[in-house]
Amino acid sequence: MHSEIIKTLKSKVEAINTSRTTTFENVTIERQSLKYSQLADSIGYDKELKIMDIAYSSGSIYRYYKVPEEYFESLKTRNNLKGFRTEIAIYEVKKIN
């Protein structure tokens, strides 16, 4: 019985992680939850390419280009996204979902 519970939990974790991974234009980014935001559900970042994905609460996913790592890190640690729409508008963006 214990092994069945473990197996079920592992399956659920894998499904959650898969749902937070996006591949677009041959770049795969895994996103992490934003617990403090009602606007965005999760964010992810590729350090080498300076690409950031944001999954919004509406279900849409957008990919932002030429985003400094410091900005991505600041989004992960903020208490809210006040001023976010103005800040994010400077980056090239594509809707990917």
C-alpha positions as CSV (number, residue, x, y, z in Angstrom):
1,M,0.0,0.0,0.0
2,H,2.8,2.4,0.9
3,S,4.5,1.9,-2.5
4,E,1.2,2.6,-4.3
5,I,0.9,5.9,-2.5
6,I,4.5,6.8,-3.3
7,K,4.0,5.9,-7.0
8,T,0.8,8.0,-7.1
9,L,2.5,11.0,-5.6
10,K,5.5,10.7,-7.9
11,S,3.1,10.6,-10.9
12,K,1.3,13.7,-9.7
13,V,4.6,15.6,-9.2
14,E,5.8,14.6,-12.6
15,A,2.5,15.9,-14.1
16,I,2.8,19.2,-12.4
17,N,6.4,19.6,-13.5
18,T,5.5,18.7,-17.1
19,S,2.7,21.2,-17.1
20,R,5.2,23.9,-16.0
21,T,7.6,23.1,-18.8
22,T,7.3,24.9,-22.2
23,T,9.2,24.2,-25.4
24,F,9.0,26.9,-28.0
25,E,11.4,27.6,-30.9
26,N,13.5,24.7,-29.7
27,V,14.1,26.2,-26.2
28,T,12.6,24.4,-23.2
29,I,12.1,26.4,-20.0
30,E,10.8,25.0,-16.8
31,R,8.8,27.4,-14.7
32,Q,8.4,27.7,-10.9
33,S,5.3,28.8,-9.0
34,L,4.8,32.4,-7.9
35,K,2.8,32.0,-4.7
36,Y,2.4,35.7,-4.1
37,S,0.8,36.7,-7.4
38,Q,-2.8,36.6,-8.7
39,L,-1.6,37.9,-12.1
40,A,1.1,35.3,-12.9
41,D,1.0,31.6,-12.0
42,S,4.7,30.7,-12.7
43,I,7.9,32.0,-14.3
44,G,11.0,30.4,-15.7
45,Y,14.3,31.5,-17.2
46,D,17.1,30.4,-19.5
47,K,20.3,32.1,-18.3
48,E,22.3,31.5,-21.5
49,L,19.7,32.9,-23.9
50,K,18.2,35.5,-21.4
51,I,14.7,34.3,-22.1
52,M,11.9,34.4,-19.6
53,D,8.6,32.6,-19.7
54,I,5.6,33.7,-17.7
55,A,2.4,31.7,-17.3
56,Y,-0.4,34.1,-16.4
57,S,-3.4,33.1,-14.3
58,S,-5.5,33.4,-17.4
59,G,-3.7,30.3,-18.8
60,S,-1.7,32.2,-21.4
61,I,2.1,31.8,-21.6
62,Y,4.4,34.5,-22.9
63,R,8.1,34.4,-23.7
64,Y,10.2,37.5,-23.1
65,Y,13.5,38.1,-24.8
66,K,16.8,39.8,-23.7
67,V,15.7,39.8,-20.0
68,P,18.5,40.4,-17.5
69,E,18.9,37.6,-15.0
70,E,18.7,40.2,-12.2
71,Y,15.2,41.2,-13.3
72,F,14.0,37.5,-13.4
73,E,15.5,37.0,-9.9
74,S,13.7,40.1,-8.6
75,L,10.3,38.8,-9.9
76,K,10.8,35.5,-8.0
77,T,11.4,37.3,-4.7
78,R,9.0,40.2,-4.8
79,N,6.0,40.4,-2.5
80,N,3.7,41.6,-5.4
81,L,3.8,42.6,-9.1
82,K,3.0,46.2,-8.6
83,G,4.4,48.1,-11.6
84,F,5.1,44.9,-13.5
85,R,3.1,45.7,-16.6
86,T,5.1,48.9,-17.2
87,E,8.4,47.2,-16.5
88,I,7.8,44.2,-18.7
89,A,6.7,46.3,-21.7
90,I,10.3,47.1,-22.6
91,Y,11.1,43.5,-23.6
92,E,10.3,41.8,-26.9
93,V,7.5,39.3,-26.3
94,K,5.7,36.4,-28.1
95,K,2.6,34.6,-27.0
96,I,3.4,30.9,-27.0
97,N,0.2,29.5,-25.7
